[in-house]
């Protein structure tokens, strides 16, 4: 259930309006294969399993905490904190469980994260990983 619009911002509008969500989702889906191709240059094959670090922003602590709870239900490690770089925002970040680094898996996960962020009026700000994981 998407939180009430009136409780999300001071002006009554959502932090992530539908149009902004659609634009962000397109960008994230476009960037996923580019990031995977970059990982290939470091010798990461598509059958390798890695954990992914993710980032979301929220205008309200309540929405950040609700999203964090949902991400923990996926068995992800998650933290929420006041954002240091973006004034009056809350950062939700953490790490997934291991997943295959193939285009289909990462693309699906990227779409899922964008939609989950939107559900809780949080902006999915992207992801990263490192090939030197155990």
Residue pairs with C-beta under 8 A, 6 or more apart in sequence:
1 119
2 118
2 119
2 120
2 121
3 62
3 63
3 66
3 120
3 121
5 12
5 13
5 14
6 12
7 60
7 62
8 14
8 15
8 59
8 60
8 63
8 121
9 15
9 59
9 60
14 121
15 58
15 59
15 60
15 63
15 121
15 122
15 123
16 24
16 117
16 118
16 121
16 122
16 123
20 123
21 114
21 117
21 118
24 114
24 123
24 124
25 111
25 114
25 115
25 118
25 124
28 110
28 113
28 114
28 124
28 126
29 107
29 110
29 111
29 114
31 126
32 103
32 106
32 107
32 110
33 103
33 106
33 107
35 106
35 127
35 128
36 46
36 101
36 102
36 103
36 106
39 101
39 129
39 131
42 131
43 131
44 50
44 101
44 131
45 101
46 100
46 101
46 102
46 103
47 100
47 101
47 102
48 100
48 101
48 131
49 98
49 99
49 100
49 101
50 98
50 99
50 101
50 129
50 130
50 131
50 133
51 95
51 96
51 97
51 98
51 99
51 129
51 133
52 95
52 96
52 99
52 106
52 109
52 127
52 128
52 129
53 93
53 94
53 95
53 127
53 128
53 129
54 71
54 76
54 93
54 94
54 95
54 96
54 113
54 124
54 126
54 127
55 91
55 92
55 93
55 124
55 125
55 126
55 127
56 64
56 67
56 91
56 92
56 93
56 113
56 117
56 122
56 123
56 124
56 125
57 83
57 86
57 89
57 90
57 91
57 92
57 122
57 123
57 125
58 64
58 67
58 89
58 90
58 92
58 120
58 121
58 122
58 123
59 88
59 89
59 90
59 121
60 90
60 121
61 80
61 90
63 90
63 120
63 121
63 122
64 80
64 90
64 91
64 92
64 120
64 122
65 80
66 120
67 92
67 116
67 117
67 119
67 120
67 122
68 78
68 79
68 80
68 92
68 94
70 116
70 119
70 120
71 78
71 92
71 94
71 116
72 78
74 96
74 97
75 97
76 94
76 95
76 96
76 97
77 94
77 95
78 92
78 93
78 94
79 92
79 93
79 94
80 90
80 91
80 92
81 90
81 91
82 89
82 90
82 91
83 89
83 90
83 91
84 91
92 122
96 109
99 105
99 106
99 109
100 106
101 129
110 127
113 124
113 127
114 124
116 124
117 123
117 124
118 124
